[in-house]
Amino acid sequence: MLQKLIFGIVFFLAPLLLCGGIFAQENNKFGIHLAQPHDDDLWKAQKLVNSNGGDWGYITLVMQENDRDHTKWQNVFNMLSDMHLIPIIRLATKPEGGNWKRPSKEDADGWASFLNGLHWVVKDRYIILFNEPNHASEWGGAVDPVNYATVTKIFAQELKKKSDDFYLMLAGLDASTPSQKPLYEDEGYYLKDVIQTIGVQDFNTLFSGLSSHSYPNPGFIGSVEGTGKGSIRTYEWELDLLKQMGVKDLPVFITETGWDGEQLSRTLVGQNYQTAFQQVWLPDSRVQAVTPFILNYQSKPFLSFSFAKPGNSEYFPQYTILQSMSKVKGNPTREIAGEVICNLPGELVINSAYRFSCDIKNTGQTVIQEKDGYTVRFGGVDSQTYFFSSFNPIKPLQTSSIDLYVKTGSELKQKQTKIYLEKNGKTIGKPLEWEYKTIALPSLKMKIDLYPKLHDSGSDFQLQVFDEKEQLVYKVDGVQFSNKWGTIPAIYNIVFGKKYRVVLLKPYYLPRQEYVTFQKGENTVKFKMMYPLDFNRDGTFDFGDIVTVFQKPGLLNLFSF
């Protein structure tokens, strides 16, 4: 009976697993293609692909070799991280005359170094190696599948050397191009030459997905019900062809598709998109993402494909129709990484309380925040003597401060502990080790001069000690001076070797301060002469003190002149 029950459960779940019924809930297939990553267009893309329940949609961006500005692209990636958009980066060279410059194998290392130097949004670093090289204009003026395969194989090898997280795809090809060398080549012939040159085994090792340009042809006005090569299901024909050549099953990224809005009504274009998503792309578990061409293009030749109207302030119906479609929350794999950075002393004094500033550095791809289970804790110590403050959410590549509070007991001893950054109890990165010993309290011997007294004595002095961050770390009242000298037998809460601002106060006298770097044992400080000019006791001498003397002339009797 139990075996039948298990078989029934497996039988029921298997179609869902195979068709993506369960896994699909973790991937939002909706995406869009951009010409340039302008901030305004990125926000429009986010509002389109992550609308109506969606999260972590896709965005295809073109990166040219003469636009490899690390600051620019890192800022773009940071924005995409905030927007929950997964980038698919298509590499490009630069225009030369009427063609795109042909890349060379010597370019591979520079590209790989630049791309690896960026902090990516998600773990998978989606890369498309160039664009429609079965057009001569896209490959230096002449179709050459052998050269394309040779160059892209080297690119792929260099990228994989940098990181196995690079998720590589060949260029999307024009499935409707005729065989007319050297200007054009049929996609079938072109793909066979490319795979043969790369080698099936090497291709299966280096490449992870299929970038498909599944356009509804002829004329970009084809029926949404069309099948095979030159339709919105072109990827099915491509997968079959690759399978015949021994290529492994590949997830599909439809990085270009769309209808011509000048030949069809824009409303029909939107309806075609809706039907294509609902009936073809979303139900197909092989399709990972669909990024229609193009969000915003304000002139020919691509204005007819643009989702944004001329003037870039309003949208054609395909934008609002796709925006209104129900979507799912994607859950891409993102690296969790970070570290706690503290410059902590090796010696502390007994019976003291400390407040140290540490940093949490986010080197991963998720936001480090307490509500998601992130904590900082000590290992192997009494939690009542150590604790950390709360911290604000920390985005990738950012650093935020956190306060560490430590109390030392009365014992002179050596202590060892570790500081852990954790998420839901699981350690992130390598813990920070801290070893220190507690030692005896230092004393402070002080000398003063009170104007105009000859014998400077009293017990109404106050001492304040401030650290380098101007935090009050110690204060003591009723300090006794006799014949200009006074001693505090124990100074608490200080770190040896650090400079402190020591302030001496006495009622009606202007305060004095000196800087002391405390050492073990006895420390000495000599204050400059203190003047009885603070009649209103605000710590300064100004017109208010003169007014106070006239109002209360009896104050002068407090001093021995």
N, C-alpha and C positions, 0 to 999 in steps of 0.2 A: 504493500500500500504506500509506504514512504517513498519507494523508488518511483512509483507512478506519479506521486505528487511532485517530486523533484523534476521528473521528466516533463510534466505538464508546465511547471514554472519556466523551465529552460525553453520549452517549445514556444511558450507565449512571449518570452522576452527576446528570443533570438531575432525575429524580424525587426524589433525596435532597435536592437543594438546594431544590426547590419545596415538599417536604413537611417541611422542617426537619430532615432526617436528619443533616445535618452541623451546621447552626447550632443545632439543639436541644441539642447537647452544651455549648453556651455559655450556656444559659438554663435555670435550675431553675424550672419553672412552679409548683411547690408554694408555697402561701402560706396565710395565715389572717387573719381579720378580728378586730380587738380593739375592745372598747368604750372602754377607757381604757388609756393606755400605762404601766401600773404595772410596776415593775421585775420583779417575780416573773412576771407574765404575759409580758413580753418574753422572759425566759429560757425559759419553757415553749414559746413560739412558735418560738424558735430551735431547741430540741430536737426540735420537730415537723417543721419545713419543711426543715431542713438535716441531717436524719438520714440514715443509710444511704447514704453517698456523696454527699449533697447539699451544696451551698454556694450562698450568695446567693439564698435564696428571698425571697418577698415578704410584706409585712405591710400591711394596710389600717388606717389610723388616722383617727379623727374629730377635727378641730380646730375648736373653737367660738370665736366672736368674742370671748366674754368669758373666754377662756383663752389669750389671745395673750401668753404670758409667754416672753420670749426665752430667759431662763436655763433655764427648764423644758424647752422644746422643743429647745434646743441640746444639753442634756444627754441628752435622748431620742435625738436624732440621733447623738450621740457613741456611745451604747450600741449603736445599730443598726449603726454602722460597725464597732465591735468584734465584734458578733455576725454580721456579714455578712448583714444583712437589708435589703432594699430597701423604703423606705417609699412607700406610695401614700396621699396625704393627701386626705381628703374634707373640704371646707369645710362648716361649719355655722354658723348664727346662734345663737339661744338660744331656749329655750321661752318662750312667752307664752300663759298660760292653757292651752288644750288644743291649741295649734298651735305650730309653729315660726315665729318672726318672719320676715317676708319681707325679704330683703336689698334694698338700694337701690343704684343706680348710684353714689351718693356714697360708698359703702363700699369701692369697688374700689381706690382709691389706698392706703388704709390697709392693706388685705389684701396688696396687691402689695408694699408697702414692708416689711411684716413678714416675708413669705415670702422675699423677696429678701435680707433681712438674716440669714437662717439659713445656716449652712454645711452644704450637703446631703451626703448619703451617697454618691451616685453622680451622674454628669453629668446624667442625665435626672431632672427634678424633676416627678414624677407628681402631678397635681392633678385632683381631681374636683370640679366646681362644683355642690355641694349634692346633695340626695337626693330621689328620687322625687317631683318636683314635680307629677306627674299625680295626686297625692293633695292635696286641699285643706289637710289638716292640716300638710303639709310646706311649704306656700307661703302662710303667713299667713291661712289659712282659706278660700281660694278658688282653684280651678284657673285659671291664666292663662298659657297658653303664650307669648303675645306678650310679656307682661311678663318672663317667665322668659328668653326669648331676648334681649330688649333688655338686661337686666341682665347676663346671662352674657357677652354679646358685649363689653360694656364691661370686665367683669372680665378677660376673655381679652386684650383689647387692652392693658390696663394691665400685666398680667403679662408679656406679650411685650415691652413697652417696657423692662421691668427686665432681662429675660434671655430669650434665645431657647431656653435650656435648659428652660424650663417646658414640660412635656409635658401638654397640657390635654385633658380629657375632659368631656363633658356629664354631668349626673347620670344614674346608673342609674335606669331607669324600671320601674314595676310592669307587667309584660306581661299580667297577668291582671285588671287593673282594667277595669270596664265604662265605657262612655261615659254619664256621669250627672252632668253639670255642675250646679252649680259644685263638687260634692264630688269627683268623679272624672272622668277622661278616658281613653279608650282610648289605648294607647301609639302606635298607628299614626297616629291623627288628631293626637295631641299632637306627635309627631316631625315630621310634615309642616308643622305651623304653626311650629315652632321653626326648622327649616331654611329655610323660606320667609322668616321674619323676619330671621334672621341673614344669609341670602344664601349660596348654594352656594359661590361663589368665596371669600368671607370665611371661611366655615366651613372649607374645605379649607386655607386659609392659617393659621388660628388653632388648629385642633384636630388632634390627632395620634392619638388612640385612641378606642376605644369601651368605656365602662364598662357592663357588662351585669349585670343581676340575673336570671340564668338559673336560676330556681327550678323544681322538678318539681311542677307543679300539675296538677289542683286539690288544694287543701288541704295542700300541701307533702308529699304522699305519692305523687306520680306515679312512674311506672315509669322506671327508668334508661334504658329503650329508647325512651322517648317522643321525638318530634320536633316541630319547629316551635314556634310561639309557645306560651309557658306550659310549656316543658320545659327540661331541662338544655341543650338546643340552641337556646334562645331566641335566642342571639346570631346563629345562622345566618339566622333570619327577620329580625332587625334589620339585618344586613349587606345582605341582599337588598333590603329596603325602602330603605335609604340609597342603595344603588347605583342604584335606579330614580329617585331624586331627583338623581342626578349627583354624589353624594358619593364621594370617593376611597376606595380600599381601606384599611380601618383595622385595625390590630392590636387584638385583643380582650383586655380585662381583666375576667374574671368576678369582680367584687368582692363579690358576694353570691350564695350558692346554699346549698342544704341541705335536709335532710328533717326532719320533725317527729318527734322521738324519743319523744314521748308517745303518738303514734298508731301508730308502727311500733316494732318492737323496736330497741334501740340497736345490737345486732349487725347487724341488717339495714341500718341506716343506714350503719354502717361498710362493709359489703359493697357497698352502692350507691355510696359514695364511691370504693371501690377500682375497681369496674367503670367508673364514669364517667371516672376518670383514665386507666385503661388503654385503654379502648375509644373514648373520645370526645375528651377534652381534650388528652391528651399527643400523640396522633397528628396532631392538627389544627395545622398550622403557623401558622394565624391566631391561635390562642390564645397569648397572651404570659404570662398569669398567672391563677391561680385561687385566690381567698382566701375559702374557705367562711365562712359566718356561723354561729356565732361562737365564739371560743375559750373565753371564760369569762363566763357571765351567770348570776347566782345566784338570780334571781327571775323571776316572770312579767313581761312576756309572752314572754321569749326563753329561759327555762330549757330548754325542749324542744329548742332548737337548740344548746345549750351543749356543748362538748367536755369541759368540766370538770364533775365531779359536785358536788352540793350539799356545801358544806364546803370545796371548792376544794383538796382534798388528793389526790383520785384522779380518774381519767379514765374516760369512757365508751369503749366499744370503738372508736368511729370515730377517736379519737386514736391508739391503739396500732396500729390497722390502717394508717392513713396513715403513721404513723411508721416502720413496718416496710417500707414500699414502697421499692423502689430509686429513687434520684434521681441527678441529674447535678450537676456543679459548674458553677454559673453563672459568667459572666465579664462582668459589666456594665462599661460604659465609665466609668472614673473619671479625673478630672483629676489630672495629676501637676504639682505646682507647689511651689516652695519658694525660699528665698533664704538666702545666707550673710551674716550681719551681724557686722562687725568694726569696732571703734574703734581703728584702727591709727595709729601716729605717722608724722609726715612726716620725722623725722630719727632715725637710729640711729648708734651709734658703731662704729668699725671693730673687727675682731678680737673680736667679741662673740657671745654666744649668747642668744637671747630665747625666752621662752615667753609667748605671748599667748592670751587666751581669746576665742573667737568663738562665735557662736550659729548653729545651723541652724534656721530657722523653716519649719515645714511648713504651707503655705497650700493644699495640694491635698487629695485625697480618698483617697490611698493611704498606707500606712505607709512612711516613708523608713527603709530599713535596708540595711546593707551586704550582707547575703546576697542581696538582690534586685538587686545591681549598682549601688547608689548609692555615689558617691565624691565627695570634695572634693579639688580639685587646683589647682595653679598653672599658668599658661600662659606659655610662653616664657622659663622660667628653669631653672637647674640644679636638678634634683630632689634633689641631695645637700645643698643649702643650705636647702631648705624642705621641710617635711612636716607632715601633720596626724595627730593621734591618731585612734584608732577612736572611734566614737560608738554610743550605744545606739539601739534602734529609736525612731522619732519618729512618734507618731500625728498625724492631722490636727488642726490648730489648736494643736499643742504646739511647744515650742521646747526644744532640747537643746544643751548646751555641747560644744565641741570645741576641743582645744588646737592652736595653731599654733606650730611650732618654726622659728626662723629663725637662720641663722648668717651673719654678715657677714665679708667678707674684709678684706684690708689696704688696698684701694684706696679713695680718696676719689672717689665718683662718684654720679651720679644714676641711679635705677633705676625702671623701670615694669613692672608686672605686673598680671595679672588672676586672680581667684579664681573658680573654676567649681564649681557644683554639677551633677553629672552622673548619669545613669543609663545604664549600659551604653555609655558613651562619648558619649552625647547630652546636650548642655547643657540644663539646666532653668532657665528664667528668664534674667534679665540678669546677666552676671558682675559681680563687685565689682572695681572698679579700685583699685589701690594704687600710689601714686607716693611714693618717699622717696629721701633721699640719705644717704650715709654720711659722717660727719665725724670729726674728730680726738677722741681720748679726753680727758676732763677730768681735772684733778688735784684732790687734796684736801689742804688744809693744816689741821693739827689742833693744838690747845693743850690741855694737861692740867695738873692739879695732883694730886700724890700726897701724902697725909698720912702722916707729918709732915715729909717730906723738903723741904729747901730748894732743891735742884737736882734737878729731875725728868728723869731720863734713863734709857735702857734700850733693849734690842732684843728683848724678849720680849712685845711687845704683839701682839694679834690684832684685826683690824677685820672686822666683818661688816656687810653691807648687805642690808636686807630691803625688798621692795616693798610696795605698798599691800595686797596679798593675803597678806602675811607669808611670801612665798616668799624663801628665801635666794638672792640673785642674784649676790653676789660675796663672797669671803672671802680675806684675805691674812694670813699669819703672819709673824713676825719684823719687825714694824714698828719702825723706829728712831725714838726720841725723844731730843732733846738740849736741855737747858735749857727744858723744858716744850713744845717745838715739834717736830712731826714732819710729814713730807710723803709722800704716796703719789702718785707722778708720773702714774699712769694708773689710772682707775677704769673697769672694764669692765661691760658688760651693762646699762647704765642708759639711761633715756629722759629727755631734757631736759624740764624743766617738771613732772616728776612728783615727788611727795614720797616720800622713802625714810627708813626708820628705820636709823640708823647706830649700831652698838654697838661699844664699845671694851672689850676684856678684857685683864687682866694676872693672872698666877697669884697667888692668895691675896688679890687685891683684889676688892671688889664691883664688878661691871660698871657702866658708865655708857652712856647712850644719848642721842642727840639726833636731831632730824629735819632733813633736808637736802633742799632742792629744787635739784637739780643744774642748773647753767648751764654754758655753754661756757667753756673756759679754767679758771682757778683758782677753787676753792670753799674756803671757810673754815668750820670748826666749832670751837666751844669747849666742852669737856666740863666738867661740875662735878667737884668734888674727889672723888678715888677713895680709899676707906678700906680699910686692910688688915685686913679682918674675915672674909674668906672662907677660913677655915683648912681646911675640908674640901672646898673647891673645887666647891661645888654651885651657885654663882651667887647665894646668899642668905646672910643672917646669921640664925642661929637657935641653938637650944640645942646642936645638933650641932657647931657651931663651937667652943663653949666646951669641950665634951667632948674634942674633938680637941686643943685646946691643952694640957689636962691630961695627955692621953695622950702628946703629942709636944711638950713644952715647948721643944724646940730650934727650933721653927718661928718663935719670936719673934726669933731671930737673923737671920732673913731681911730684917728691916726695920731701917732706920737711924733710931733714935729720938733 
